[in-house]
Amino acid sequence: MKPTAEHNARIAKMTFASVYPLYIAKVERKGRTREELHKVIEWLTGFNTQKLEELIASQATFDAFFKAAKLHPNANLITGMICGYRIEEIDNSLTRQVRYLDKLVDELAKGRKMEKILRTT
């Protein structure tokens, strides 16, 4: 399945602040911590906790969020299915980046080892 132009536009306008509490709830429900979530987000984007808080407070859209991010060089190693989409087949770079983040959060919630999530081995 390929994302439509409308889908891509909707993701670009969505705020990180609206999704962040859902990420927290998902990982904590599965016994992981907020600190682990922040580590995963920092690996992907380069944002530390203070910068995340600023982006949340400013109601940054995913478009602004990822424009400010410095994507990890190994981010392209994030592959597989998330939300019904095969990540490596997503043409729109912003939508692919958001799905990278979704996939990392999903892997964290599923109990995957941190070194595997961060593509270090």
C-alpha positions as protocol buffer text, in pm:
chain_id: "A"
residue {
  index: 1
  type: MET
  ca { x: 0 y: 0 z: 0 }
}
residue {
  index: 2
  type: LYS
  ca { x: 131 y: 346 z: -91 }
}
residue {
  index: 3
  type: PRO
  ca { x: 46 y: 663 z: 104 }
}
residue {
  index: 4
  type: THR
  ca { x: -170 y: 910 z: -89 }
}
residue {
  index: 5
  type: ALA
  ca { x: -95 y: 1281 z: -127 }
}
residue {
  index: 6
  type: GLU
  ca { x: -374 y: 1353 z: 123 }
}
residue {
  index: 7
  type: HIS
  ca { x: -220 y: 1110 z: 372 }
}
residue {
  index: 8
  type: ASN
  ca { x: 121 y: 1275 z: 334 }
}
residue {
  index: 9
  type: ALA
  ca { x: -32 y: 1623 z: 382 }
}
residue {
  index: 10
  type: ARG
  ca { x: -219 y: 1510 z: 694 }
}
residue {
  index: 11
  type: ILE
  ca { x: 100 y: 1370 z: 847 }
}
residue {
  index: 12
  type: ALA
  ca { x: 293 y: 1690 z: 768 }
}
residue {
  index: 13
  type: LYS
  ca { x: 32 y: 1901 z: 952 }
}
residue {
  index: 14
  type: MET
  ca { x: 5 y: 1670 z: 1255 }
}
residue {
  index: 15
  type: THR
  ca { x: 184 y: 1802 z: 1563 }
}
residue {
  index: 16
  type: PHE
  ca { x: 449 y: 1603 z: 1742 }
}
residue {
  index: 17
  type: ALA
  ca { x: 284 y: 1713 z: 2069 }
}
residue {
  index: 18
  type: SER
  ca { x: -37 y: 1532 z: 1973 }
}
residue {
  index: 19
  type: VAL
  ca { x: 144 y: 1201 z: 1914 }
}
residue {
  index: 20
  type: TYR
  ca { x: 407 y: 1215 z: 2189 }
}
residue {
  index: 21
  type: PRO
  ca { x: 168 y: 1122 z: 2476 }
}
residue {
  index: 22
  type: LEU
  ca { x: 57 y: 820 z: 2271 }
}
residue {
  index: 23
  type: TYR
  ca { x: 420 y: 712 z: 2232 }
}
residue {
  index: 24
  type: ILE
  ca { x: 473 y: 749 z: 2609 }
}
residue {
  index: 25
  type: ALA
  ca { x: 159 y: 549 z: 2690 }
}
residue {
  index: 26
  type: LYS
  ca { x: 250 y: 274 z: 2444 }
}
residue {
  index: 27
  type: VAL
  ca { x: 601 y: 215 z: 2575 }
}
residue {
  index: 28
  type: GLU
  ca { x: 509 y: 249 z: 2943 }
}
residue {
  index: 29
  type: ARG
  ca { x: 216 y: 9 z: 2903 }
}
residue {
  index: 30
  type: LYS
  ca { x: 471 y: -246 z: 2782 }
}
residue {
  index: 31
  type: GLY
  ca { x: 713 y: -187 z: 3070 }
}
residue {
  index: 32
  type: ARG
  ca { x: 957 y: 46 z: 2896 }
}
residue {
  index: 33
  type: THR
  ca { x: 1047 y: 394 z: 3019 }
}
residue {
  index: 34
  type: ARG
  ca { x: 1018 y: 753 z: 2901 }
}
residue {
  index: 35
  type: GLU
  ca { x: 1399 y: 773 z: 2919 }
}
residue {
  index: 36
  type: GLU
  ca { x: 1428 y: 480 z: 2676 }
}
residue {
  index: 37
  type: LEU
  ca { x: 1180 y: 651 z: 2443 }
}
residue {
  index: 38
  type: HIS
  ca { x: 1385 y: 971 z: 2457 }
}
residue {
  index: 39
  type: LYS
  ca { x: 1701 y: 773 z: 2380 }
}
residue {
  index: 40
  type: VAL
  ca { x: 1535 y: 626 z: 2070 }
}
residue {
  index: 41
  type: ILE
  ca { x: 1406 y: 967 z: 1956 }
}
residue {
  index: 42
  type: GLU
  ca { x: 1747 y: 1125 z: 2016 }
}
residue {
  index: 43
  type: TRP
  ca { x: 1918 y: 850 z: 1814 }
}
residue {
  index: 44
  type: LEU
  ca { x: 1688 y: 913 z: 1517 }
}
residue {
  index: 45
  type: THR
  ca { x: 1663 y: 1294 z: 1530 }
}
residue {
  index: 46
  type: GLY
  ca { x: 1949 y: 1426 z: 1742 }
}
residue {
  index: 47
  type: PHE
  ca { x: 1700 y: 1597 z: 1977 }
}
residue {
  index: 48
  type: ASN
  ca { x: 1778 y: 1580 z: 2348 }
}
residue {
  index: 49
  type: THR
  ca { x: 1503 y: 1596 z: 2612 }
}
residue {
  index: 50
  type: GLN
  ca { x: 1521 y: 1977 z: 2637 }
}
residue {
  index: 51
  type: LYS
  ca { x: 1479 y: 2017 z: 2261 }
}
residue {
  index: 52
  type: LEU
  ca { x: 1187 y: 1771 z: 2262 }
}
residue {
  index: 53
  type: GLU
  ca { x: 1016 y: 1975 z: 2532 }
}
residue {
  index: 54
  type: GLU
  ca { x: 1065 y: 2292 z: 2326 }
}
residue {
  index: 55
  type: LEU
  ca { x: 917 y: 2127 z: 2016 }
}
residue {
  index: 56
  type: ILE
  ca { x: 620 y: 2000 z: 2217 }
}
residue {
  index: 57
  type: ALA
  ca { x: 561 y: 2343 z: 2375 }
}
residue {
  index: 58
  type: SER
  ca { x: 576 y: 2514 z: 2035 }
}
residue {
  index: 59
  type: GLN
  ca { x: 327 y: 2265 z: 1887 }
}
residue {
  index: 60
  type: ALA
  ca { x: 574 y: 2182 z: 1607 }
}
residue {
  index: 61
  type: THR
  ca { x: 423 y: 1994 z: 1315 }
}
residue {
  index: 62
  type: PHE
  ca { x: 595 y: 1680 z: 1195 }
}
residue {
  index: 63
  type: ASP
  ca { x: 707 y: 1885 z: 896 }
}
residue {
  index: 64
  type: ALA
  ca { x: 886 y: 2137 z: 1123 }
}
residue {
  index: 65
  type: PHE
  ca { x: 1001 y: 1860 z: 1359 }
}
residue {
  index: 66
  type: PHE
  ca { x: 1185 y: 1667 z: 1089 }
}
residue {
  index: 67
  type: LYS
  ca { x: 1315 y: 1980 z: 914 }
}
residue {
  index: 68
  type: ALA
  ca { x: 1491 y: 2065 z: 1241 }
}
residue {
  index: 69
  type: ALA
  ca { x: 1615 y: 1709 z: 1294 }
}
residue {
  index: 70
  type: LYS
  ca { x: 1954 y: 1573 z: 1198 }
}
residue {
  index: 71
  type: LEU
  ca { x: 1854 y: 1221 z: 1092 }
}
residue {
  index: 72
  type: HIS
  ca { x: 2089 y: 944 z: 1201 }
}
residue {
  index: 73
  type: PRO
  ca { x: 2300 y: 809 z: 912 }
}
residue {
  index: 74
  type: ASN
  ca { x: 2172 y: 456 z: 984 }
}
residue {
  index: 75
  type: ALA
  ca { x: 1805 y: 558 z: 973 }
}
residue {
  index: 76
  type: ASN
  ca { x: 1776 y: 394 z: 630 }
}
residue {
  index: 77
  type: LEU
  ca { x: 1836 y: 59 z: 804 }
}
residue {
  index: 78
  type: ILE
  ca { x: 1487 y: 90 z: 956 }
}
residue {
  index: 79
  type: THR
  ca { x: 1274 y: -132 z: 736 }
}
residue {
  index: 80
  type: GLY
  ca { x: 961 y: -341 z: 756 }
}
residue {
  index: 81
  type: MET
  ca { x: 590 y: -284 z: 796 }
}
residue {
  index: 82
  type: ILE
  ca { x: 432 y: -17 z: 1013 }
}
residue {
  index: 83
  type: CYS
  ca { x: 73 y: 106 z: 1002 }
}
residue {
  index: 84
  type: GLY
  ca { x: 13 y: -103 z: 689 }
}
residue {
  index: 85
  type: TYR
  ca { x: 301 y: 52 z: 494 }
}
residue {
  index: 86
  type: ARG
  ca { x: 638 y: -96 z: 398 }
}
residue {
  index: 87
  type: ILE
  ca { x: 877 y: 176 z: 515 }
}
residue {
  index: 88
  type: GLU
  ca { x: 1136 y: 130 z: 244 }
}
residue {
  index: 89
  type: GLU
  ca { x: 870 y: 175 z: -28 }
}
residue {
  index: 90
  type: ILE
  ca { x: 741 y: 513 z: 97 }
}
residue {
  index: 91
  type: ASP
  ca { x: 835 y: 778 z: -161 }
}
residue {
  index: 92
  type: ASN
  ca { x: 757 y: 1089 z: 46 }
}
residue {
  index: 93
  type: SER
  ca { x: 1062 y: 1155 z: 267 }
}
residue {
  index: 94
  type: LEU
  ca { x: 865 y: 1318 z: 551 }
}
residue {
  index: 95
  type: THR
  ca { x: 614 y: 1034 z: 570 }
}
residue {
  index: 96
  type: ARG
  ca { x: 902 y: 784 z: 565 }
}
residue {
  index: 97
  type: GLN
  ca { x: 1076 y: 971 z: 851 }
}
residue {
  index: 98
  type: VAL
  ca { x: 757 y: 971 z: 1061 }
}
residue {
  index: 99
  type: ARG
  ca { x: 721 y: 598 z: 995 }
}
residue {
  index: 100
  type: TYR
  ca { x: 1084 y: 548 z: 1103 }
}
residue {
  index: 101
  type: LEU
  ca { x: 991 y: 702 z: 1436 }
}
residue {
  index: 102
  type: ASP
  ca { x: 672 y: 494 z: 1460 }
}
residue {
  index: 103
  type: LYS
  ca { x: 871 y: 177 z: 1388 }
}
residue {
  index: 104
  type: LEU
  ca { x: 1132 y: 254 z: 1654 }
}
residue {
  index: 105
  type: VAL
  ca { x: 861 y: 323 z: 1913 }
}
residue {
  index: 106
  type: ASP
  ca { x: 689 y: -2 z: 1814 }
}
residue {
  index: 107
  type: GLU
  ca { x: 1013 y: -200 z: 1849 }
}
residue {
  index: 108
  type: LEU
  ca { x: 1075 y: -44 z: 2191 }
}
residue {
  index: 109
  type: ALA
  ca { x: 723 y: -133 z: 2306 }
}
residue {
  index: 110
  type: LYS
  ca { x: 766 y: -490 z: 2180 }
}
residue {
  index: 111
  type: GLY
  ca { x: 1067 y: -535 z: 2406 }
}
residue {
  index: 112
  type: ARG
  ca { x: 1337 y: -541 z: 2143 }
}
residue {
  index: 113
  type: LYS
  ca { x: 1689 y: -488 z: 2279 }
}
residue {
  index: 114
  type: MET
  ca { x: 1806 y: -127 z: 2265 }
}
residue {
  index: 115
  type: GLU
  ca { x: 2118 y: -209 z: 2061 }
}
residue {
  index: 116
  type: LYS
  ca { x: 1897 y: -369 z: 1794 }
}
residue {
  index: 117
  type: ILE
  ca { x: 1655 y: -73 z: 1793 }
}
residue {
  index: 118
  type: LEU
  ca { x: 1945 y: 170 z: 1751 }
}
residue {
  index: 119
  type: ARG
  ca { x: 2091 y: -40 z: 1468 }
}
residue {
  index: 120
  type: THR
  ca { x: 2429 y: -75 z: 1639 }
}
residue {
  index: 121
  type: THR
  ca { x: 2474 y: -448 z: 1572 }
}
